[in-house]
Amino acid sequence: MLLRAAAIRRAAVAAYSTAAARPETGLYGFDVLRTAKGFRRFVDEAIQRSDELVAHIVQLPPSAEIVRAMDEISNTVCSVIDSAELCRNTHPDRDFVEEGDKASMRIYEHLQYLNTNTTLYNAILKAESEGVLLTDETRKAANNLRVDFEKGGIHLPKDKLERVNHLNLAIAQLGRKFNENIMMKPGFVDIYPASRIPRSIQHNFKAVSRSRPMGMEEQSNPMNTTRQKGLRILADSGTLSSALRWVSDEETMGCKSYAEFAICPNMAASADVVMAFLNDLSDIVRHKADEEFNTIRDFKRRKCNQKSADLEPWDEDYYIGMMKSSAHSVDPSVVASYFPLSQCIKGLNVLVESLFGATFNQIPMGDGESWHPDVIKLSLHHPDQGDLGFMYLDLYSRKGKYPGCAHFAIRGGRRLSDSEYQLPIIALVCNFSSSRGLTARLNHWDVETLFHEFGHALHSLLSRTEYQHFSGTRVALDVAETPSNLFEFYAWDYRVLRTFALDETTGDPIPEKLVKALNASRNMFPATELQRQIFYSIMDLTLFGEHTSKPLDTISAVADLKRKHTSWNYVEGTHWHTRFSHLINYGAGYYSYLYARCFATTIWHEVCQDDPLSRSTGSALRDKFLRYGGAKDPSALLKDFVGDSVIRNAGGGIIPDISSLRKEVGL
């Protein structure tokens, strides 16, 4: 059945051209990964190659060749790190997962050794100081490498350097454990009866049963064994306090907190700049968010016929959903009928063809290259420029797989010679549900998520940098989420949706009236959603900020912040933040989503909105933004692309202009 389902899913992308079969290879095209234990050799070879490059650098005079050799070390090590990370999050074979996990930790330990190698550090210092680096990108690469060395504590006395190494390894292990708990040991809530969940989404949840609650008449009959059907909804869980106990140790690095340490290299430059930005935004949105809260509360009171009923946090989604449904009559099953996953994949092709004159072509994989029958591989091809990069799609949920949606780099792009470029390879991973071998039908929020991750993918595939250190999403954290947020706008625009959102039966495009209803529903409570994101960002910054007491009581801290920065009560006895994976993946960096939303909203209004699918819009996106990856100073990149008004200076750092966001939210 699995093979049949895979065949059906592959047929869903039959519009893509197919090339001749490839020879036998290993996972992701790496010959060394033909078996799980190949990860051991993969690490061994990476360590050997990086040691050879270190020895080569020792012999070099101060020159750009030092930067290029260090970038090759980075390319070698990152190939292992990125492959192991994708494997341990998606591979169905536990042997591969376990070997990928071990490889990840081994190569991370070697990376710590490289980051504290004084020979490399002194070589890059000398190359910088002697003025031999002739291009902006090479100078920026050297600067970033030096900063990375110093973030690893290389400039510290030996005892402090050892402390930093210990902390980095401990944080990596705790972060890994936190995410594993979320993925492998989720909690759950059982809903009885199953009819309480709309039939159109029941397939997303596991069926369970229990003895049916019996009335007096049924209790008198001991033979009655009727069981009641229910549905199990998973709820992620984990542990956080252990990871946070190290935050104040950043004093070792000369910073007053981990937040200060993490934000210093970014556009914002300091945690104080970010916190001031977030507090100002919190104040700006509060009045409208309170108005929306009162509207929801009044609706509940009318529905419950209780004039003094309070609005509780668990009411939010329920009553907002009711209000949106009653106001706009959007039937989720009707919406989903226009978004079979096969059509949504064609939609991605529409985007790249319209904007960039390129196409996705499905290409066969060699034996051993794929990790699951559902996986397909696409090349992004331009008629004049040839292949631009490669993308694996792993879009269906399964047991043991990373539970969310994400973009994984496998290999970064870089210039190899005047005539040769190392093409990027990435994987786009989602968890869409399907049943009985049929292709998934997405709700519209899933479509938005797909487009979000596709924005990351395009950033990787279309960047053209000298060094893999700057390839694609390897940018300042402040701007990393900008392309993904920008392409969310495409998922809501009728001019885009009508090109691929077709009725399964008739082939008719999605009605404009339905898209308007979707947008109207989305825009009903914008301040409430924005306020939530501000709260998440302030919570993240606070947990990783300065603490007057140790250990930090995270539950009390989160409760206080929710009361201060949202219109909603905190539910005593809950600790949802212990399953908020962004605290590990984006520690002290969740604010970047709000930065990116501001940047993306401005870009959409100024560059894309008038004609979102035109070749001129695509040329601007590619040539002025995506192609640079992290090779250009992000503030200069944004100003050259959109104009000086896109950012503002504040307190020694840079914050986004919020004018377009205020207009979007109706503030």
N, C-alpha and C positions, 0 to 999 in steps of 0.2 A: 504493500500500500504506500509505503514511504517513497519507493522509486516511482510509482505511478503519480503520486502527488508532485514529486520533483519534476516529472516530465510535463505535467500540466502547467507548472509554474514557469518552466523554461519556455514553454510555448507562448506564455503571456508576453514574452519579449521577442516574439518571432519577427517583429518589424526590423530588428537589428540584423546587419549582415554577419555572416559567419565565415571564418577563415579555415585553413587546413588544420588538421590535428597537430598538436605539439608533442614532442618526445616526453618520455618519463622524466619527472623532476620531483622536487620536494615541496613541502608546505610553503605557500606564497611564492613559489618559483625558486626557492633556495634549495639547491641540490642536497645540502648538508642535512636538511630537515625531512628526509624520507622516512625516518622513524622518530619516535618521541625522544629517544636517547641522543638523537642528532643534535639536540639543543646543547648537550655537553660539549660536543666538538665545535658547535657554533660559537660558544663562549671561548673555548680554548683558542680557536683561530683568530677571534677578535682581539683577545689579549696579546697573542703573538704578533699580530699585525700592528697593533697600537704601540707595542714595545719597539718594533722595528722603526716605526715613524718617530718615536721619541729619540732613538739613537741617530736617526737621520737629521732631526732638528738640531741636535747638539753640534753637528758639523757645519750647519748653515751660517753664513754671515747675516746680519740684520737685513731682512728683505721681505717682500710680499710672499715669498715661497714659504716662510715660516707660518704665516696665516693659513695658506692653502694646505700645508701639511697638517696643521692642527685641525682644520676643517675635515680632512680625511680621517683623522682619528675620531672626530665626532661622528662622521658618517658611518664608520665601522661599528662604533659602540652603539649608536642609535638604532642601527639595523637590528641588533640583537634585542635591545630594550623594547623597541616598538613591536617587533614580531612576537616576543614573549608576552607582552601586555595584551595584544590581540588574541593570542592563543589561550591564555589563561581566562579570558573573559568570554570566549565563544566556542572553543573546541569541545565537542561532545565526548571525546575520549579522555578519561581521567588520567591516563598515562601521559598524554600530551600536556594536559593542564598542569599536572604536578611537575613535569620536567620544565615546562615554561616558567612555572613559579620559581623553581630552583635557579634556573638560568637568569631570571630577572634579578634575584638577590645577588648572585655571584657577579654579574656584570655591574650591578650598582656598587658593590664593594670595590671593584676595579676602577669604576668611575671616581669614587672617593679618593683612591690612590692617585689618579691622574690629576684631579682637582687640587691636590696638595703637592704636586711635583714642582719643586723649586726651579728645576732646569727649564721646564716649559714656561713657568711664570717669568723668569728672568729673560728668556728669549723674547717673549712678547713685549715686556717692558722696554727692552733695548730697541726692538723694531719700531715701537711707538716713538721713542725719544729721539731717534736719529733721523726722523723725517724721510724715511725711505718708502713709505706707503703712499702711493700716488693717487689712488682713487677714493672717492667718498665711501664706497661700499667696503673697501679693504680697511680703511681707517675705522669705520664703524664696527667691523668684524673684530678687529684687534681690541678696540675698546670694550666690546661685549665680552670677549674672552678674558680680558684682564679683570673685569668686574665679576665674572663667574668665579675666577680663581679667588678673588678677595671675599666673595660671599661664602666660599668654602673655608675661609679662615687662614689662607696660606701666609698672610702677612703677620699672623699672631705668634707669640712665643710658643714653644713646643707643648707646654702643658695645656694651654688654651686650645691649641690646634687639635690635640688629642680629644679634648672635651667636645669640640665642635664635630669631629668625626663621629664620636659616640652618639651625640644628639641626632645627627643626620640619619644614622642607621636606625636608631630607636624610633624616630618619627616615621621613617619609611616602613618599618615593620608594623607599627601601630596603625598607620594609615591603611596598610594592606589588610590588616585584621578587621578594621572597621568596615571596609568595603566588602570583605568576604562575609561578614556577619549579615550585612544587608542583603547580599545576593543569595547566600546559601542557607541562612537561618531566619527566614521571614516569619513574623507573627501573622495572625489572621483573625478575621471576624467572620463568624457564620451567620448568614441571614436566613431566617425562616419566616414564612414559607418562601419558596423560590419565586413565587408570583409577585413578591414585593420589588423584584428587580425587573425592569422592562425586558420583554422577551428578545428584543432586537440586540441586546448586549449581553444576554446570559451566557453566550458561548465564550465570553472572555474569562469566566470564572469556573472553578472546579465544583462539580456536583457533590453534595454530601447529603446525609439523611440522619434522622433521629426518630426515636419512638414518638409517635404523634401524641400531643397532649390530649388527654381524654376527659370527656364529661362524665357525670355520675352514672349514666346508663352504660357507657362503654367500660367504665371501671368495674362494673359488676360482671363483665364477661372476661374471664382470665385468658380466653383463647384469642382475644383481639390483639393482633400483632401489627396493625397498620403502622407504616412508617411515613414520616413527613419529609418531603424533599426540600432541600435548601441549597444555598450557594455559598462557597467560601471565597472571601475577598482577602488577598494577602496584604499584609501591612509590614513594611520593612522594619528591621530593628538593628541595634548595634550598640557600640559603646564609644564614648567620646572623652570622658574625663581623663583617661590615661594619656591620650594624645595631647590634651591641652595642658597637662602639668609641666610641659617643657617650655611653654610660651615665654615665661619671664627669663629663661636662660639666654635669650638673645642679648642680654647685657654683655655676655662674653664677646659679642661681635660689635660692641659699641653702640647698640641700639636700645632704646628704652622698652621695646616690645617686639614681638614677632611681626605684628602688623607694620610697624615702622620699617623693619628689616625687609619685609616682602614688597612694600609699596615704593620704597626709595628709588629703585631703577625705573619705575613707571612714569607716565606723564604726570600723574597726580603728585609724585615726589614725596609726599608725606601722609601719614595717617590723619593728621590734623586737617589737612586740606580736604581729604575725602569725608571726614566726619562733619566738617562745616557744610560741605555741599549736601550731604544727606540730611542734616538737620534742617537746612533751609528748604529743601524739597519737601520734607515732612511737614513743615509749617505751611507751605504753599498748598499742599494737597488736602490738608486736614478739613477745611470747611466743606469742600465738595464731598469728601469721603463721609463726613458726618451727615450731610444731607442724604446721601445714598443709604447710609445705615438707617436713618429714620424712615426712609421710604420702604425699606425691607421690613422694618419692625411694624410699621403700620399695616403692611400687607399681611403679615402673620396675624396680627390682632384681628383683622377682618376675617381671615380664613378660620381662625380658631374661635371667633366670637368672644374674645377676651380683651377687654379694653385696656388692661394693665399688664398684658403678657410681655415678658422680657425677651430680648433676642439673644440667643446663645450661639457660641461659635459653631456648634454642629448644625445650626439652622442655615448657615450661610449658603452653601451649595444647593440645599434643598429648595429654599424659597426663591433664591435667584433663578434656579432652573424653572420653577413654576411661573415666575413672573415673565421670564423670557418666552416661555412656551405660550402663555396666554396672550402676550403682546404681539407675537410674530408668527405663531402657528407653524414653526419649523419642525417637520417630522424627520427625526434622525434617519429612519430607514429610507425615506425618499432621498435625502441628501446623500447617503451612502451609496445609493444605486448609481450615482454619477461618478463615484470614485472607486471603481475596482482598482486594485493595486497595479494591474497591468497598464491601465490607462494613465495612472499617476506617473509610472515610469516613462511612458511616452511623453508626459508633460515635461519631464526633465529634459528630454531630447528637444522638445519645442523650445525650451528656454535657451539651450546652448546653440541651437541652429539659428534662432531669430537674433539673439544678441551677439553671438561670436562667429557665426558662419561655420560652426563645427557640428559634428554628429557623434553620438555614441554608437559604437558597433559592438555587438556581442561577439566575443572571441572564445574559442575552446580553451580549456585548461589541460595541462599535462596530468598524467596519473600522479596522484599524491599532492597536487597543488592546492586542491580544495579541501575544506575541512567538514563539509556537509553537503548532501545532495541538493539542498535548496540554493546554495551559493552560485551566483553567476558572475562572470567577469566581463567588464566593458572597457573598450579603449575609447578615449576622446580623441577624435581625428579631425584635422583641419585639411581641406583640399590642397592648400598651398604650403602649409607648414608641417604636414605629416602628423604622426601621433603626438599628442600633447601630454599624455599620462594615462594611467590605468586605474580602474576602480572596481573593487569587489563589492557586490551587493549581498548582504545577509540580512534579510528583512523580516523573517518569521520568528515568532517566539518558540522556545523549546526549553525543556527542563535543564537547569544548570547554566543557562546562558545569561550574560549580562542583562539585567532586567530593564534597562532603559534604551534610549536611542543615542548614538554617538558616532563621531567621525574618528577613525584611527589612522594615523600615519603608519606606513610600513617602510617606505623609503622616500627621503626628501629629494627634491630636484637640486642640481648644481651643474655648473659649467665644468666640463672635463677638458675641453680644448676649444680652439676657435671654431671647430666644425662639429663638435660633439657635446650633447647635453644629456645628463643622467635624468631620465624621466621619472616623475613622482609616481608612487604607487600608494593607494589609500584604500581603506575599507569603510563603507557606510553601513552601519549596523543598527537595525531597528527591531522591535518586538511586536509586529502586527499579528493579529490572530487570524487563523483560518481553520476550517473544519472540513472533514470528509474529502480532502484532496482538492478543494476548490480554492481559487485565488481569493485573497482577502478583499473585503470591501471596507474602505476607510471612512471613519467619520471625519468631519472637516478639521477638527483639531489635530488628527493624525496627519492630514495633508499638510497643515502648517508645520508640524514637527518634521516631516520629511523634507520640506523646503528649507527649514532652518538648518538641518544637518547638511543639506545639499549646498547651502551657502559656504559652510566650512570646506566641503569637498572642492568646490570651484576655486576657493582661495588656494588650496594645495595644488590643484591641477593646472591652474593658469599662471601661477607665479613663475618668474624666470629670473633667478638670482645666481650670482657667481658662487655663492657658498650655500651648502645645505643648512648651515646654521640659521639662515634667514628664510628657508623655504616655506611657503604657504603660511600656515597658522603659527609659525615660530616668530611671533611678533610681541610687542609690548602688550601686557595683559589688558590694558585699557581699551585697546582696539580689536582684540582677538575675536570678540563676538559680533563685531559690526557687520561683516558680510552675512552671517547667519540671520541676524535680526533684519537686515535689509531684504533678504529673500522671503521672509515671512510676509512682507507686504505683497509680494507676487501671488501668494496663496489666497489673498482676499480680493484680488482685482478681477473684475468680470472679463476684461479684455484678455487676460491670461487664461482664466478658467475655461472660457468657452472654446479654447483651442484643443483641449484634451478631456474635459469633464463631459463625457457623453453617456446618455442613457444606455444601459446594457442591452435593452431590447430593441429600441427604435433607432439608436444612434444619434438622437437629437441632442444638441448641446444643452448644458444646464441653463435653465431660464434666468434671464437677468433679474426678474422679480425675486427669485429664490436667493440669488447672491446678495441682493439688496437686503433681504430679510436676515440673512446670515450676518451681514455687516451691522445691521441695526441691532440685532441681538447681542453681538459682540460689544457694541458701544454703549450698552445700557448702564454698566457700572464700572466705568474705566478708572475712576479715582480709587475705588476699593481695591482693584487689582494692583494699581501703581503703589498704593499705600503698603500692600503686602510685600512687594518687592523692596521697597525702602526699608521696611522692618527687617526683612531677611538680611539686607546689606548691613544695617546697623548692628544686628545681632552678631553677624560674622565678624565685623570689625571690633566689636566689644569683647567677644570671646578670645580673640587673638591680640587684644590690646593690653594696656598696662593694668595690672591688678594689685590692689593694695593688700589683699590677703590671699593666702594659698592654703589648701587648694580652692579654686573658684567654685562656688555653688552655682553651677550652670542653670539649674532649674529656676532658682530665684532670679538670676540675672535675666533669663529669657522672659520670665513672667513680668518683671518690672518693665522691660523694654516693650513688650506687647501692650501693656496698659498705657504706656506713655506715647507710643508711636502709631497705634491703631485705634479704631473706634470700637473694637471688640474686647470682650472680657477674656481673661486667661482661665483655662479650665484647670483647677487645682488637681494635683495628682498625675498630671500628664507630662511627658517629656519627649515630644515629637522630634525635637532637634537631634536626638540621638540616632535618628535614621536619615538625617539630612546630609547626603553624601557630599554635597558641595563644600561642606566645612573642611573636608580633607582634600578634595580635588581642586578647590578654589580658596584655600585658607587665606583669609584677609583679602580676598580678591573678588568676592561676590558682587561688590559694587560695580565691577566692570560690565555687568549686564545692563545696569542703568546708564553707564557711560555709553555703551554700545547702542542702547536704544535711542539715546539722544542723537548720537552721530548718524545712525541709520535713518531716523525720522527726517533729519535735515537733508541727507543725501536723497532720500525718496522724493521729498518735496522739491528740491532744487534741481535734481538731475534726471530722475526716472519717471515721475508721475505723469508728465505730459504725454510721453510715448514709451511705455515701459518695455516694449518688445522691439524697439527699433535698433538697427545696426549702430546708429550713432550713440545711442544710450549704452549699448554693449561695448563699443570702442572706448567710451569714457570710463566705464567700470574697469575694463581690462587694462587699458594703457596708463590710466592715471591712479589706479588703486591696487587692483588684484595682483598685477605683475610684479610689484615691488616686494611682496611678502613682508619680511621685517627688515629689509635692506635700507629703508629710508626712514629718517626720523619721523615718528608718527604724527607729531604736530605739523611739521612741514608737509607731510603727505596729505593730511586732511585739508590744510589751507590751500594747497595747490589744486586739490580736487574740487572742493566745494566753495572755498572763499575764506577770508580771514575770520568772518563772524561765526564760524562753526565751533570755535573754542574761545575760552577766556582765561586770562591769567588771574590767579587768586592765591594769595598767601605763599608765594614762591613755587607754586605748582600750577597745573593746568586742569581746568574743569570744562565740561561741555556747555555750550549754549543750550538753554532749555526752551527757547522760543517755539520751535516746531513741536516739541513734546507737549507743551502747554496747550497749543492749538489742537493737537491730536486728541488730548484728553478732555478738552473743553474747560480748561481752567481759566 
